[in-house]
């Protein structure tokens, strides 16, 4: 039985059929690596053309497989420089590692191997080149000699990551960033090639884009999964090392390239080096979790402090206590017939001392003690009951003002935590740009403000002023379909 024959009316139809088949197969999207001997190589204005050949045996005898490897001009000079070669001719007569993709030329219906990496066989030349770069960086005093820890940084909330979106290392990083959703940092990907001759220039371009974004990232992470030495050799670039070292002054750079055994130039100049992308993600997760625990502990301590404070504050201002003091003063004033400024001053000092003893509890014994002292101290008449009451109210107002100032100091210290303050209070904090809003008097109708809540934030707008009296102030704030009262 004869094989099925597919007939075409002309060459164009055959060309379209074959091109479609190759496209559907995905063959030209796959990445290949192979070892081969170079038999010919020449420079052209469009790039480097390399002929590689390898013999193989058949039942008909020995034959050679020969293909053309093409390196575009923009990569050719980088590759030759990295291999310490002056021209393409120096590739001839040696075995090299080639890496790249097959490119199908439709017009000729033929394949060419499009290479983005050429590497020596063996690690000796790669290691030699890396040592030369390290020596240059050492002379420029750019090597990272200090050991840093992520605990030195503020809680990490924004991350710029440089990688390829299809790289396994990028997926590993995201998968191991195990932080509760409410605290999970924002991650922005700045794409760059992670293998081949475009690696260094791509990462440098990504660093520049990060600066141009004007976003205040907490860290920049460079990640790539493991691979052969030939995969990682293009990270060994002097210019890349210089750029990363200088970038640390703008934002800490964390490297997570390859496996535990792999070291590349970025590892020696980064703010901190990690063995793998997974290790970087886990370290960042731990830093965030440690800060959450610290925040929780601080809140519990603050909560206890505030409960004690308000308990004492309420007891100090209890109406029954004030009534006892007032009754005692009034009962003694009725029997006075002379004025004595010195005695009034003594009473002032005694009451002031009692109220400034903030950490002591006011008990019934203390009230009795205070009343007896008032009875003993007042021996002469003062001009009027109103004068004494005025002095007493001034004392009380002064002391209450001090307590209010203390509360404001505590509140202001919390506001420095910005978004975290909303989480602490379990409610909302309002901001107008960089200013925190304490009173309805600080906002105007039509003004846009931002509210920070326990689980996120809202953009709000003041739409109506309900009333404005001494006892009550209400303003309507509109956010989406929800109306809030302030």
Secondary structure, DSSP 8 states (H G I E B T S, - for coil): --------SSHHHHHHHHHHHHHHHTGGGS-EEEEEEEEEEEEETTEEEEEEEEEEEETTEEEEEEEEEEEEHHHHHHHHHHTT-SSGGGGTTSEEEEEEEEEEETTTTEEEEEEEEEEESSSHHHHHHHHHHHHHHHHTT-S--S---GGGS----EEEEEE-TT-HHHHHHHHT----GGG--EEEEEE---SSTTHHHHHHHHHHHHHHHT---SEEEEEE----HHHHGGG--HHHHHHHHHHTTTS-EEEEES-TT---HHHHHSSEEESSHHHHHHHHHHHHHHHHHHHHHHHHHHHHHHHHHHHHHHHHT-HHHHHHHHHHHHHHHTT--S--HHHHHHHHHHHHHHHH-TTS---HHHHHHHHHHHHHH--S--S-HHHHHHHHHHHHHHHHHHHHHHHHHHHHHHHTTTHHHHHHHTS-EEEETTEE--SGGG--TT-EEEEEETTEEEEEEEEEEEEE-SS-EEEEEEETTEEEE-
